[in-house]
Amino acid sequence: MTGLSVRYDVVIVGGGPAGMSAAIGALEAGADRLLIVDREIEVGGILNQCIHNGFGLHHFGEELTGPEYASRLLEELVGHEIDIATDSYVLDVDALRTVTIASPSTGITRVQAGAVVLAMGARERTRGAIRIPGTRPAGVMTAGLAQKFVNQLGYLPGRRAVILGSGDIGLIMARRLALEDIEVPGVFELMPHANGLTRNIVQCLHDFDIPLHLSTTVVGIEGRDRVEAVTVAPVDDQLQPDLSRTERIECDTLLVSIGLIPENELSAKLGLRLDPTTGGPIVSSTMETSRDGVFAAGNVVHIHDLVDFVSEEALLAGRCAGEFATGSARPADNIHLVPGANVASIVPHTISSDREHTVYLRVRRSMERSWLRLGDVYEKRLRYVVPAEMVSLKVRPRFLEHFHGDSLRIDIEPRDEQGDE
């Protein structure tokens, strides 16, 4: 193992959109030396395989493909003193923020960091996460893996593909497969609502006449060497399949799009406090975790709908990490946010009463015509909320001028039909 030959103001773990945006934020805060560590052979993360458009409307003000979005971020880093270690892995970050890195080319090295930003992103849930019964043939894969096969490696996963789960990657792959003349008999979703963005349901399913079957799941897989068929069944209110109403669908491929999990093995190893609902670290309004000088942003904290919001959050994390490293860290937060009625999760978990914050919420169930209530200090009308789409709220200091507690509950409740319009 080499000695501590290099010191960086900020070390960023992950070179995807969150990692590159955090680097931009750290530069804006005056950090001089930055290191980005990424396990892939080039930065960009999942964006490199997302060749469809729809990225960048919020952050760049124009519609871009995934690789174009990544390229824009990288262009902002060119010319600055930033080291990028690709094909490399962060093994550990100790209490003094000594970062241990493994790479096939340089072996095991250690660097000292003034601050660390965790931006590892997320991984897909697999068949094993939900224990689908049946044999274990080839042809069962996550939607993201199929996307990499088609868009980056030039391989087709099969000729007739069933998709389990209505996450955005699954919806996008339904369209992508159809464009490659692969038959998609349907997308099957366990929940009574879709889990992807409305625009993806319209553009990827409706526009290609691909049916979406809600409250339905795969209960069996057939095939020895290769998938030959799957069995699907409707589920009841308790999400239990009705095996008396099964349907057999012949196919040679099953794509699984059943959600993302924040990539938090390193977070757990660091002993960070984790939110059991999001699966990511508990963070303050500066995106600092429960360990001083360690920040986190993007899908490693909570799963985002749009990469634009990942960038906004990571810019904040990078700026605050840069401020910490240069000795100008912000005062601690004084208000804890508490999920209330129909609110599953809130990020960040704490805020300060003297600054403006963007707060992100996930709801538990769909609801039309509702109130978002921030304690008794602020309320906002919402046309509708669905679990698949994040709700954002700007919390301004004037909302909290007369609030003197240390915890603030956020509720999303139905509007009274009378007198609300």
Wavefront OBJ file of the C-alpha trace (Angstrom):
o trace
v 0.000 0.000 0.000
v 1.350 3.410 -0.906
v 1.651 6.261 1.567
v -0.503 9.369 1.742
v 1.229 11.091 -1.152
v -1.734 13.238 -2.274
v -4.239 15.462 -0.504
v -7.442 16.613 -2.171
v -9.915 19.213 -1.037
v -12.817 16.998 -2.138
v -12.891 13.323 -3.161
v -16.048 12.282 -5.015
v -17.067 8.624 -5.145
v -18.848 8.065 -8.451
v -18.466 9.697 -11.848
v -22.073 9.759 -13.006
v -24.285 12.848 -13.174
v -24.256 13.253 -9.387
v -20.469 12.922 -9.164
v -19.715 15.343 -11.988
v -22.300 17.857 -10.745
v -20.823 17.643 -7.240
v -17.401 18.414 -8.715
v -18.837 21.504 -10.438
v -20.370 22.607 -7.147
v -17.107 22.103 -5.272
v -15.273 24.237 -7.831
v -17.868 26.985 -7.395
v -17.181 26.918 -3.645
v -13.469 27.504 -4.189
v -12.117 23.985 -3.748
v -8.723 23.760 -5.467
v -8.007 20.048 -5.927
v -10.645 17.441 -6.700
v -10.602 13.698 -7.336
v -13.428 11.729 -8.955
v -13.272 7.942 -8.538
v -15.445 5.748 -10.754
v -15.569 2.000 -11.300
v -16.351 2.258 -15.028
v -13.709 2.894 -17.689
v -15.205 6.325 -18.436
v -17.326 8.800 -16.499
v -20.989 9.391 -17.243
v -22.571 6.549 -15.319
v -25.934 5.243 -16.461
v -26.305 8.199 -18.842
v -23.885 6.577 -21.286
v -26.393 3.845 -22.111
v -29.480 6.096 -22.132
v -29.469 7.099 -25.789
v -33.067 8.370 -25.732
v -33.808 12.072 -25.305
v -35.708 13.801 -22.512
v -32.766 14.816 -20.328
v -31.707 18.355 -19.488
v -34.920 20.349 -19.878
v -34.706 21.681 -16.308
v -30.945 21.870 -15.842
v -29.724 22.941 -19.291
v -32.945 24.340 -20.732
v -32.942 22.001 -23.729
v -33.696 18.388 -24.525
v -30.650 16.118 -24.627
v -29.838 12.422 -24.814
v -28.102 10.774 -21.875
v -24.612 10.824 -23.450
v -25.125 14.479 -24.451
v -26.083 15.380 -20.876
v -22.983 13.620 -19.520
v -20.817 15.360 -22.104
v -22.175 18.772 -21.072
v -21.242 18.117 -17.450
v -17.780 16.898 -18.410
v -17.206 20.006 -20.531
v -17.759 22.151 -17.417
v -14.931 20.309 -15.662
v -12.379 20.590 -18.473
v -9.567 23.013 -17.686
v -9.827 22.674 -13.907
v -7.462 20.826 -11.612
v -9.466 17.639 -11.357
v -8.066 14.123 -11.305
v -10.345 11.353 -12.556
v -9.563 7.764 -11.569
v -11.645 5.385 -13.693
v -11.715 1.579 -13.409
v -11.166 2.245 -9.693
v -13.011 1.422 -6.491
v -13.204 3.155 -3.115
v -12.745 0.465 -0.494
v -12.893 2.579 2.652
v -13.073 6.066 4.129
v -11.773 6.274 7.689
v -12.600 8.731 10.479
v -9.909 11.143 9.246
v -11.320 10.974 5.688
v -8.439 8.915 4.390
v -9.784 7.296 1.230
v -8.509 3.855 0.198
v -8.757 3.185 -3.545
v -8.201 -0.029 -5.512
v -7.345 -0.060 -9.210
v -5.943 -2.723 -11.582
v -3.411 -0.198 -12.882
v -2.175 1.366 -9.631
v -3.019 -1.228 -7.015
v -4.066 -0.017 -3.555
v -3.535 3.687 -2.861
v -4.618 6.102 -0.178
v -5.398 9.798 -0.459
v -6.411 12.356 2.136
v -9.652 14.285 1.619
v -10.817 17.522 3.155
v -14.371 16.377 2.379
v -15.952 13.371 0.659
v -19.057 13.266 -1.540
v -20.808 9.915 -1.981
v -22.385 9.741 -5.450
v -22.502 6.008 -6.176
v -25.995 6.010 -7.641
v -28.291 2.996 -7.444
v -28.601 -0.574 -8.632
v -31.586 -2.520 -9.912
v -33.556 -5.041 -7.929
v -33.199 -8.508 -9.434
v -35.414 -11.559 -9.761
v -33.944 -12.809 -6.490
v -35.274 -9.773 -4.617
v -38.885 -10.914 -5.161
v -38.269 -14.666 -5.450
v -40.172 -15.452 -8.635
v -40.849 -19.210 -8.689
v -39.736 -21.395 -11.560
v -36.595 -22.570 -13.292
v -33.433 -20.506 -13.759
v -32.874 -20.351 -17.521
v -31.016 -17.786 -19.593
v -33.055 -14.805 -20.741
v -34.008 -13.376 -17.333
v -32.296 -10.024 -16.773
v -32.846 -6.531 -15.430
v -34.098 -3.866 -17.797
v -30.922 -1.852 -17.292
v -28.735 -4.769 -18.333
v -30.843 -5.231 -21.464
v -30.449 -1.520 -22.154
v -26.662 -1.856 -21.973
v -26.736 -4.897 -24.268
v -28.787 -3.089 -26.921
v -27.468 0.468 -26.731
v -23.787 -0.033 -25.923
v -22.829 -3.571 -26.878
v -25.092 -4.089 -29.896
v -26.721 -7.333 -28.711
v -30.433 -8.142 -28.780
v -31.637 -9.843 -25.574
v -34.238 -11.959 -27.401
v -37.071 -11.911 -29.918
v -40.164 -11.850 -27.639
v -39.852 -10.146 -24.255
v -42.209 -9.829 -21.312
v -41.480 -6.948 -18.923
v -42.206 -7.246 -15.207
v -42.551 -3.899 -13.469
v -43.416 -0.449 -14.764
v -40.337 1.441 -13.619
v -39.021 4.045 -16.041
v -36.209 1.838 -17.322
v -38.683 -0.937 -18.092
v -41.021 1.444 -19.909
v -38.179 2.910 -21.947
v -36.923 -0.571 -22.823
v -40.402 -1.603 -23.985
v -40.144 1.113 -26.621
v -36.508 0.353 -27.382
v -37.233 -3.323 -27.988
v -40.211 -2.468 -30.182
v -37.957 -0.236 -32.280
v -35.645 -3.247 -32.754
v -38.641 -5.313 -33.943
v -38.699 -7.360 -30.730
v -42.243 -8.298 -29.757
v -43.378 -7.078 -26.316
v -46.630 -8.838 -25.302
v -47.047 -6.557 -22.309
v -45.742 -4.829 -19.216
v -47.020 -6.356 -15.971
v -47.144 -4.318 -12.764
v -47.841 -5.681 -9.280
v -49.220 -2.400 -7.943
v -52.553 -0.835 -8.962
v -50.632 2.137 -10.350
v -47.679 2.519 -12.690
v -44.271 3.243 -11.165
v -42.875 5.280 -14.040
v -43.384 8.835 -15.200
v -46.623 9.587 -17.030
v -44.710 10.810 -20.079
v -42.972 7.434 -20.363
v -46.247 5.545 -20.125
v -47.621 7.638 -22.985
v -44.522 7.763 -25.193
v -43.227 4.239 -24.600
v -46.385 2.156 -24.203
v -49.395 3.977 -25.624
v -47.556 5.228 -28.716
v -46.393 1.669 -29.499
v -49.614 -0.158 -28.552
v -47.862 -2.072 -25.772
v -50.394 -3.053 -23.081
v -49.855 -2.257 -19.400
v -51.446 -4.737 -16.999
v -51.803 -3.316 -13.478
v -52.326 -5.447 -10.351
v -50.703 -8.357 -12.186
v -47.415 -10.162 -11.622
v -45.277 -13.038 -12.883
v -45.781 -16.175 -10.793
v -43.694 -18.654 -12.776
v -40.880 -19.006 -15.287
v -40.549 -21.966 -17.671
v -37.538 -23.180 -19.573
v -34.398 -25.228 -19.111
v -31.616 -23.617 -21.153
v -33.617 -20.565 -22.245
v -36.858 -18.942 -21.108
v -39.778 -20.557 -22.935
v -42.749 -18.931 -21.193
v -43.875 -17.057 -18.106
v -47.081 -17.384 -16.121
v -48.832 -14.234 -14.936
v -51.693 -13.800 -12.473
v -53.766 -10.904 -11.092
v -53.263 -9.921 -7.452
v -55.773 -8.934 -4.776
v -55.800 -5.929 -2.457
v -53.141 -7.611 -0.326
v -50.937 -8.106 -3.420
v -51.422 -11.877 -3.267
v -51.724 -13.614 -6.677
v -54.937 -15.367 -7.629
v -53.558 -18.646 -8.969
v -56.987 -19.664 -10.278
v -56.745 -16.973 -12.973
v -53.285 -17.490 -14.408
v -52.246 -16.921 -18.012
v -49.289 -18.499 -19.795
v -47.344 -16.218 -22.162
v -44.742 -17.664 -24.497
v -41.529 -15.629 -24.635
v -37.756 -16.063 -24.705
v -36.906 -13.102 -22.469
v -38.114 -11.657 -19.169
v -36.969 -8.142 -18.286
v -37.276 -7.161 -14.635
v -37.936 -3.490 -13.838
v -39.007 -3.602 -10.195
v -37.251 -0.610 -8.734
v -33.858 0.754 -7.786
v -31.894 0.437 -4.560
v -29.422 3.127 -3.450
v -25.877 1.730 -3.736
v -25.016 2.038 -0.066
v -22.584 -0.703 0.865
v -19.909 1.938 1.403
v -22.341 4.102 3.390
v -23.110 1.172 5.682
v -19.423 0.388 6.055
v -18.822 4.000 7.113
v -21.486 3.599 9.790
v -23.712 6.332 8.369
v -27.254 6.639 9.659
v -29.580 5.313 6.951
v -33.214 6.125 6.274
v -35.124 2.811 6.277
v -37.664 4.192 3.792
v -35.312 5.555 1.121
v -32.441 3.151 1.813
v -30.008 6.076 1.604
v -28.128 8.153 4.182
v -29.905 10.607 6.435
v -28.736 14.036 5.289
v -28.925 17.626 6.451
v -29.918 20.597 4.301
v -26.292 20.764 3.115
v -26.479 17.070 2.078
v -24.014 16.214 4.856
v -24.442 12.741 6.335
v -24.169 11.726 9.990
v -20.357 11.744 9.632
v -18.674 15.141 9.594
v -17.256 16.063 6.201
v -18.997 13.221 4.338
v -21.739 14.387 1.977
v -24.064 12.447 -0.344
v -26.253 13.262 -3.339
v -28.287 11.717 -6.113
v -29.737 8.221 -6.225
v -27.448 7.062 -3.449
v -29.608 9.205 -1.116
v -33.045 8.631 -2.666
v -34.282 7.586 -6.083
v -34.950 10.537 -8.394
v -37.345 10.810 -11.327
v -35.148 13.111 -13.414
v -31.392 13.435 -13.768
v -31.871 17.222 -13.736
v -32.879 17.015 -10.079
v -29.887 14.778 -9.373
v -27.642 17.526 -10.716
v -29.334 20.244 -8.651
v -28.976 18.211 -5.467
v -25.368 17.257 -6.250
v -24.386 20.853 -7.019
v -25.550 21.715 -3.508
v -23.668 18.779 -1.987
v -20.514 19.696 -3.890
v -20.699 23.353 -2.893
v -21.185 22.468 0.761
v -18.377 19.900 0.620
v -16.122 22.541 -0.914
v -17.082 25.008 1.824
v -16.353 22.392 4.491
v -12.964 21.589 2.973
v -11.992 25.272 2.800
v -13.131 26.037 6.331
v -16.388 27.888 5.662
v -18.964 25.273 6.611
v -22.529 26.411 7.299
v -24.152 26.418 10.782
v -26.089 23.315 11.804
v -29.777 22.863 10.988
v -32.380 23.523 13.669
v -35.555 21.874 12.313
v -36.214 18.158 11.791
v -38.743 17.302 9.051
v -41.252 14.572 9.921
v -43.271 12.571 7.315
v -46.985 12.929 8.049
v -50.199 11.850 6.319
v -49.561 10.200 2.931
v -45.862 11.141 3.010
v -43.488 8.180 2.723
v -40.149 10.014 2.763
v -38.605 13.472 2.964
v -35.151 14.608 1.799
v -33.313 16.424 3.300
v -34.167 15.251 6.784
v -33.314 18.526 8.523
v -33.360 22.175 7.471
v -32.355 25.585 8.789
v -34.926 28.297 9.458
v -32.703 31.031 8.023
v -32.130 29.661 4.497
v -34.208 28.605 1.497
v -34.380 24.858 0.834
v -35.751 22.527 -1.814
v -37.430 19.591 -0.093
v -38.324 16.397 -1.988
v -41.225 14.129 -0.955
v -42.563 10.744 -1.969
v -46.212 9.913 -1.327
v -47.614 6.561 -0.257
v -50.705 6.551 -2.480
v -52.201 8.454 -5.383
v -54.468 11.370 -4.597
v -56.213 14.055 -6.624
v -56.955 17.565 -5.353
v -54.884 17.692 -2.195
v -53.221 20.090 0.227
v -49.538 19.937 1.031
v -49.221 21.296 4.559
v -45.958 22.308 6.205
v -47.060 22.141 9.817
v -49.392 25.089 10.374
v -47.026 27.610 8.764
v -47.608 27.000 5.049
v -49.925 25.135 2.705
v -49.985 24.562 -1.037
v -52.609 23.138 -3.395
v -51.636 20.130 -5.494
v -53.604 18.946 -8.529
v -52.577 15.341 -7.962
v -49.854 13.204 -6.424
v -48.705 9.704 -7.388
v -46.025 7.478 -5.821
v -44.064 7.377 -9.081
v -43.497 11.142 -9.209
v -41.530 13.108 -6.639
v -43.100 16.204 -5.096
v -40.838 19.206 -4.533
v -41.401 22.091 -2.147
v -39.494 25.357 -1.792
v -39.254 26.131 1.933
v -38.451 29.805 2.390
v -37.333 31.554 5.609
v -40.511 33.666 5.690
v -42.558 30.471 6.152
v -40.730 29.834 9.412
v -40.610 33.350 10.889
v -43.078 32.490 13.649
v -42.155 28.820 14.064
v -40.285 28.019 17.272
v -40.274 24.219 17.464
v -37.523 21.755 16.557
v -39.607 19.416 14.371
v -42.011 20.155 11.544
v -44.496 17.704 10.079
v -45.401 17.598 6.381
v -48.800 16.201 5.394
v -50.532 15.681 2.053
v -54.262 15.495 2.662
v -57.416 15.562 0.495
v -58.973 18.933 -0.202
v -62.507 19.594 0.912
v -64.526 19.706 -2.299
v -66.484 22.723 -1.054
v -64.913 26.150 -1.132
v -61.440 25.141 -2.253
v -61.586 26.449 -5.789
l 1 2 3 4 5 6 7 8 9 10 11 12 13 14 15 16 17 18 19 20 21 22 23 24 25 26 27 28 29 30 31 32 33 34 35 36 37 38 39 40 41 42 43 44 45 46 47 48 49 50 51 52 53 54 55 56 57 58 59 60 61 62 63 64 65 66 67 68 69 70 71 72 73 74 75 76 77 78 79 80 81 82 83 84 85 86 87 88 89 90 91 92 93 94 95 96 97 98 99 100 101 102 103 104 105 106 107 108 109 110 111 112 113 114 115 116 117 118 119 120 121 122 123 124 125 126 127 128 129 130 131 132 133 134 135 136 137 138 139 140 141 142 143 144 145 146 147 148 149 150 151 152 153 154 155 156 157 158 159 160 161 162 163 164 165 166 167 168 169 170 171 172 173 174 175 176 177 178 179 180 181 182 183 184 185 186 187 188 189 190 191 192 193 194 195 196 197 198 199 200 201 202 203 204 205 206 207 208 209 210 211 212 213 214 215 216 217 218 219 220 221 222 223 224 225 226 227 228 229 230 231 232 233 234 235 236 237 238 239 240 241 242 243 244 245 246 247 248 249 250 251 252 253 254 255 256 257 258 259 260 261 262 263 264 265 266 267 268 269 270 271 272 273 274 275 276 277 278 279 280 281 282 283 284 285 286 287 288 289 290 291 292 293 294 295 296 297 298 299 300 301 302 303 304 305 306 307 308 309 310 311 312 313 314 315 316 317 318 319 320 321 322 323 324 325 326 327 328 329 330 331 332 333 334 335 336 337 338 339 340 341 342 343 344 345 346 347 348 349 350 351 352 353 354 355 356 357 358 359 360 361 362 363 364 365 366 367 368 369 370 371 372 373 374 375 376 377 378 379 380 381 382 383 384 385 386 387 388 389 390 391 392 393 394 395 396 397 398 399 400 401 402 403 404 405 406 407 408 409 410 411 412 413 414 415 416 417 418 419 420 421
